[in-house]
């Protein structure tokens, strides 16, 4: 089962941090909580292999400047 270390690591963390700690009462609840965990894992959480940066950080939109100002 150890053919892809990155996927195995992801699956292990998902299992340890969410699936083994929750009892889902509906499929919808499971989908929502898993998606919340996945977004935090990919967009917020630092990863040591990436220099402690998240793999897909949230984009920050720059504030728009009014016309004529530079």
N, C-alpha and C positions, 0 to 999 in steps of 0.2 A: 504493500500500500504506500510505500515511500517513494513514489516516482517523481513527484513535483514538490520540492521542499517548501516553496512559497505557498502553494495551495494547502498543503498539510498544516503549515503554521497557521494560516487563516482559519481553516476548519477547526483546529484545536482551540484557538482563542475564542472563536464563536461558541463552540461547545462549552468551554470552561467558564466564560464570562457571561453568557446569556442562557443558552439552552439548558444547562444543568441547574440553573438558578430560578427558572421561571416555570410556572404551570400555565399554559395557555388555555383559555376557556373557549376560544373560537379561532378559526383559521384567520379571520381578519385581524384579530389581536396579534397573532403570531407574525403575520406579514408586516404589520406596522412596527412592532418592536424590533424585528430583525432588520428592517430597512433603516430604522433610527440607529441601530448599532453599526450597521454597515457604513452609513454616511459619516458617523463619528470616526470610525476606523480609517476611512479613506480620506477624509477632508480635514480632520482636526488632530488626530492622534499622531504624535511623532514616531518615526520608525528609525531604529538605529542603523539599518543598512542604507538609509537615505540621508545620513548626516543629521538625524533627529528632526527631519522635516516630514510632513504628511505626504503621501504619494500623490494626491490630487488636491492641493490646497484650494480653498474657496477663493474665487476671483474677487478682487475689490475694485469696484467701479470708481474711477476718479471723478471728483466733483466737476461738473461742467462750468466753464467760465462764461460769463455774459459776453455777448458779442462786443467787439471793440476793445476788450481788455486782454492784454498779453503779458 
